[in-house]
């Protein structure tokens, strides 16, 4: 088991916190509303890097930074460059799919790819109810203001064991980043963003918890169909964070990534 350490440094103009461990060059990208802590068990198995994305966890939350879908995609590339990752594997969950924008621009840098219950950069997706609230000006701000550990536990039952910590880090800066991200991404923009997924030719594994309350499991095969060298695996008893229900998933992905 590799030793995981917490690091801090500048990426562009923003101070970023990340976890890293010796081993394989794997870049782990979390989603909303969590942070790089999602990946601690994975890092112990494979090594790699797991940043708190711009605006999330303990990373920079300045009001003048770009929290849009495209902004996150450029941040992922800047983080990889700052860490000297010329070639890497990538694991994306939920809004970590913004990293696929980088992968489409530079497919030669991606050795292996894992997609886990990720926001679909594909046609046919309709935002879930909470996202539609966040995307509505005024209503989204009111809803954010009422967010607490209790409401997070109700809205995301899988996260109940971590709800207090997630809520503590879900401060005003992160709430602003979430609203800007979702408002930058209507469904048609998601579909356009993924039009070049076919450029990513590396071996790819798509894993989906079938009990995801936010993104239907049919998008697992849709992602696999859009990528030239991909296969899909649906876990019937898992939810949006499938590794929380299927503890074997950490080892499965470790083997796929080459550990």
Beta strands, then each sheet from edge to edge (+ up, - down):
strand 1: 4-11
strand 2: 14-21
strand 3: 26-29
strand 4: 48-51
strand 5: 88-94
strand 6: 110-118
strand 7: 203-209
strand 8: 230-235
sheet 1: 1+ 2- 4+ 3+ 5+ 6+ 7+ 8+
end
